[in-house]
Amino acid sequence: MIIKKKLSYIINTKKEINSSNEIKLYLNINDNAEKNMYLIHKALKQQLNKTRQGNAHTKTRSEIRGGGKKPWKQKGTGRARAGSIRSPLWRGGGVIFGPKNKIYTSKINKKEKKLAIQTLIYNKFSQTIIIDELLNHINKPNTKNAIKELKYLDIKINKNILLIIEEKNTEIYLSLRNLKNIELLTAKNINIVSLLKAEQIIITVGAINIINNIYND
């Protein structure tokens, strides 16, 4: 059974907190915990499978160049009979039952994937911080200033942090890309792997409004 849950976030502005600093997000989730874990696992497997290259490939005896001529006559030499120098028994020969190019895919319905992301956002509620804006005053990329602002907002940069912003911003991206444990995403590109890895999630107000429009049915 699908139920609607309400999450109330307090916007972290380093100012006095009042009712105007509250923002609400409504999410549809499954009330069955086992079903939720199944959907999250299914969505995770589908995303990880898409990243697999599957390009391990070995050649069989028919694919290796050469080996068309019989090395020696069938009888009379005293040696074991041989028909090709590309036999799997020979050095430089083909490989028996080796790996072949493969496309790894697994299917998941759009509604299932959406429900899995909704559930993860709900489960990560206690680890989520909403901020008014992020590095919007930066005119040029500057990692040092980015770290200073994150520390000002009480964000511990030694954790795995997921920053979700409203839209692409080159200055923010270039300022944060040297910080190995910080991942930057736009609200429309939220995915299962990033949510699972994150120990702390930082979302801007503009991004939370987009999330509300996408995931609030």
C-alpha positions as CSV (number, residue, x, y, z in Angstrom):
1,M,0.0,0.0,0.0
2,I,1.3,3.4,-1.0
3,I,1.0,6.2,1.6
4,K,1.9,9.9,1.5
5,K,4.4,11.2,4.0
6,K,5.1,14.8,4.9
7,L,8.6,16.0,5.7
8,S,9.2,19.4,7.3
9,Y,12.7,20.9,6.9
10,I,14.1,23.9,8.6
11,I,16.1,26.1,6.3
12,N,19.7,26.5,7.6
13,T,20.4,30.3,7.2
14,K,22.5,30.9,10.3
15,K,19.7,33.3,11.4
16,E,16.9,33.2,13.9
17,I,14.6,30.2,13.1
18,N,10.9,30.9,12.7
19,S,7.9,29.4,10.9
20,S,8.9,31.2,7.6
21,N,12.1,29.1,7.6
22,E,10.1,25.9,7.3
23,I,9.7,24.0,4.0
24,K,7.5,21.0,3.4
25,L,8.0,18.0,1.1
26,Y,5.4,15.4,0.4
27,L,6.5,11.9,-0.7
28,N,4.7,8.8,-1.7
29,I,6.3,5.7,-0.1
30,N,5.4,2.1,0.5
31,D,4.3,1.2,4.0
32,N,5.9,-2.2,3.7
33,A,9.6,-2.0,4.7
34,E,10.6,-5.2,2.9
35,K,9.0,-4.0,-0.3
36,N,10.9,-0.7,0.0
37,M,14.2,-2.5,0.4
38,Y,13.4,-4.7,-2.6
39,L,12.7,-1.6,-4.8
40,I,15.9,0.1,-3.6
41,H,17.9,-3.0,-4.3
42,K,16.3,-3.4,-7.7
43,A,17.0,0.2,-8.7
44,L,20.6,0.0,-7.4
45,K,21.3,-3.1,-9.4
46,Q,19.8,-1.5,-12.5
47,Q,22.0,1.6,-12.2
48,L,25.2,-0.4,-11.5
49,N,24.5,-2.7,-14.4
50,K,24.3,0.3,-16.7
51,T,27.9,1.3,-15.8
52,R,29.4,-2.1,-16.6
53,Q,31.4,-2.1,-19.8
54,G,31.2,-5.9,-20.4
55,N,34.1,-5.7,-22.9
56,A,36.1,-8.7,-21.7
57,H,36.5,-10.8,-24.8
58,T,38.7,-13.8,-25.8
59,K,39.1,-15.4,-29.2
60,T,38.2,-18.9,-30.1
61,R,40.3,-21.0,-32.4
62,S,38.2,-19.8,-35.4
63,E,38.8,-16.1,-34.6
64,I,42.6,-16.2,-34.3
65,R,44.6,-15.4,-37.4
66,G,46.5,-18.3,-39.0
67,G,46.3,-22.0,-38.3
68,G,44.8,-23.0,-41.6
69,K,47.5,-25.4,-42.6
70,K,47.9,-28.8,-40.9
71,P,51.3,-28.6,-39.0
72,W,52.5,-32.1,-40.1
73,K,51.0,-35.1,-41.7
74,Q,48.6,-37.3,-39.9
75,K,50.8,-40.4,-39.6
76,G,54.4,-41.5,-39.7
77,T,56.0,-38.7,-37.7
78,G,55.7,-40.3,-34.2
79,R,54.2,-37.1,-32.8
80,A,50.6,-36.6,-31.7
81,R,48.2,-35.7,-34.5
82,A,47.4,-32.0,-34.9
83,G,45.1,-30.2,-37.3
84,S,45.9,-26.5,-36.5
85,I,48.5,-24.5,-34.6
86,R,45.5,-22.5,-33.2
87,S,44.1,-25.4,-31.3
88,P,43.2,-24.5,-27.6
89,L,45.8,-27.1,-26.6
90,W,48.6,-25.1,-28.2
91,R,50.4,-21.9,-26.9
92,G,48.9,-19.1,-28.9
93,G,45.8,-21.0,-29.7
94,G,42.2,-20.2,-29.0
95,V,40.4,-20.0,-25.6
96,I,37.7,-22.5,-24.7
97,F,34.6,-21.0,-23.0
98,G,36.3,-17.7,-22.4
99,P,34.4,-14.4,-21.7
100,K,32.6,-12.6,-24.6
101,N,31.4,-9.1,-25.1
102,K,28.2,-8.7,-23.1
103,I,25.6,-6.0,-22.5
104,Y,24.5,-6.0,-18.8
105,T,21.0,-4.7,-18.5
106,S,18.2,-5.1,-16.0
107,K,14.8,-3.6,-16.3
108,I,12.9,-1.5,-13.8
109,N,9.6,0.3,-14.2
110,K,9.6,4.1,-14.0
111,K,7.1,4.1,-11.1
112,E,9.3,1.5,-9.2
113,K,12.4,3.7,-9.7
114,K,10.6,6.8,-8.6
115,L,9.2,5.1,-5.5
116,A,12.7,3.8,-4.6
117,I,14.1,7.4,-4.8
118,Q,11.2,8.7,-2.8
119,T,11.8,6.1,-0.1
120,L,15.5,6.9,0.1
121,I,14.8,10.7,0.4
122,Y,12.4,9.9,3.2
123,N,14.9,7.5,5.0
124,K,17.7,10.2,4.8
125,F,15.5,12.9,6.4
126,S,17.6,13.0,9.6
127,Q,20.8,13.5,7.5
128,T,19.4,16.2,5.2
129,I,20.0,19.9,5.6
130,I,18.2,22.6,3.6
131,I,20.1,25.8,2.8
132,D,18.9,29.1,1.3
133,E,21.7,29.3,-1.3
134,L,25.0,27.7,-2.0
135,L,28.1,29.7,-3.2
136,N,25.9,32.0,-5.2
137,H,28.2,35.0,-4.6
138,I,31.2,33.4,-6.2
139,N,32.2,35.1,-9.5
140,K,35.0,32.6,-10.2
141,P,35.9,29.1,-9.1
142,N,37.6,29.1,-5.6
143,T,37.9,25.9,-3.6
144,K,39.2,27.7,-0.5
145,N,36.1,30.0,-0.3
146,A,33.8,27.0,-1.0
147,I,35.3,25.1,2.0
148,K,35.0,28.2,4.2
149,E,31.3,28.6,3.4
150,L,30.5,24.9,4.0
151,K,32.2,25.1,7.4
152,Y,30.2,28.3,8.1
153,L,27.0,26.3,7.5
154,D,28.3,23.6,10.0
155,I,28.8,21.1,7.2
156,K,31.6,18.6,8.0
157,I,33.5,18.1,4.8
158,N,35.3,15.0,6.0
159,K,32.0,13.0,5.5
160,N,30.5,11.8,2.2
161,I,28.4,14.8,1.2
162,L,25.8,15.1,-1.5
163,L,25.0,18.6,-2.7
164,I,21.8,19.0,-4.6
165,I,21.3,22.3,-6.4
166,E,18.6,23.8,-8.7
167,E,20.5,23.8,-12.0
168,K,24.0,23.4,-13.4
169,N,26.5,26.0,-12.2
170,T,30.0,26.0,-13.6
171,E,31.6,28.1,-10.8
172,I,30.2,25.8,-8.1
173,Y,31.2,22.7,-9.9
174,L,34.8,23.9,-10.5
175,S,35.0,25.1,-6.9
176,L,34.1,21.7,-5.5
177,R,35.5,19.1,-7.9
178,N,38.8,18.8,-6.1
179,L,37.0,17.7,-2.9
180,K,36.9,14.0,-3.3
181,N,34.1,13.2,-0.8
182,I,31.7,15.9,-2.1
183,E,29.4,15.1,-5.0
184,L,27.4,17.8,-6.8
185,L,24.0,17.0,-8.5
186,T,21.1,18.9,-9.9
187,A,17.7,18.2,-8.6
188,K,16.6,16.4,-11.8
189,N,19.6,14.0,-11.7
190,I,19.1,12.4,-8.3
191,N,20.0,8.8,-8.3
192,I,20.1,5.8,-6.0
193,V,23.8,5.3,-5.8
194,S,24.5,8.9,-4.8
195,L,21.7,8.9,-2.1
196,L,23.0,5.6,-0.6
197,K,26.6,6.8,-0.5
198,A,25.8,10.1,1.1
199,E,26.3,10.5,4.9
200,Q,24.9,14.0,4.7
201,I,22.7,15.6,2.1
202,I,22.6,19.4,1.4
203,I,19.7,20.7,-0.7
204,T,19.1,24.3,-1.8
205,V,15.6,25.7,-1.5
206,G,15.3,25.9,-5.3
207,A,16.2,22.3,-5.6
208,I,13.8,21.1,-2.9
209,N,11.0,22.8,-4.8
210,I,11.9,21.0,-8.0
211,I,12.1,17.7,-6.0
212,N,8.6,18.5,-4.7
213,N,7.3,19.0,-8.2
214,I,8.8,15.7,-9.5
215,Y,8.2,13.3,-6.6
216,N,5.0,14.7,-5.1
217,D,2.3,13.0,-7.1
